[in-house]
């Protein structure tokens, strides 16, 4: 555990450095927004393209893996939704809280950290978790919020969801990489060097951006935020572990990566969605802040456990 903690410490130290830069206003919110955009659209996309271009679709897609992850995630999603309804919340608020309970920072934190700590074989399962989060649950929150407001799920809503997926740079870069891989054409050295150099900026840039963005997050609604953080950091990996190891047994290494990915703190894009739709942004903000803080311990513990696999 202590060794794993020391290995994860540099990642969280980069987040802490970003937080310090943000809270002292050395790195203002506008700068954080531009850095996040650079990482999201360029550096992380280059990393994902390079990873996926060296894999085939059959190496990435595993139906049993997807089933296990979906089952465990849907269980916690349902629990968070049920608790929200018992508290008398609207469908929109319940959807946002459920999103906090199951969507972790796989893109900015999970990919660089898990690949480095668990090995390059973690690339395929991490990307599969990311794809499920984006395609299934990223679409679900939009459908639930807009459907609740319109009173029905229309073709317009589905079109909006589809266009959103097509415009998502992570989905696009993975798809382009797999398409390149399917052609069985080696990546030319200049292109490989280009995406390698650009992709290398993803890890420090993403971690610094996470920290800087936390500086603008508030710690309001602590009871709710604590519950959602507990769902994300504890209940989600436990449910996924039960599904991947007992209900739908998958390869132990892949199961370990899946569980570690499920243990990651609440993703920043949940806050972007909450702010965009005007639904409980402060609640989400506090959940991101609290879950990221506690994840220094919980993620290290989970990675130490799954490393035994």
Order of alpha helices (4+ residues) and beta strands (2+ residues): alpha-alpha-alpha-alpha-alpha-alpha-alpha-alpha-alpha-alpha-alpha-alpha-alpha-alpha-alpha-alpha-alpha
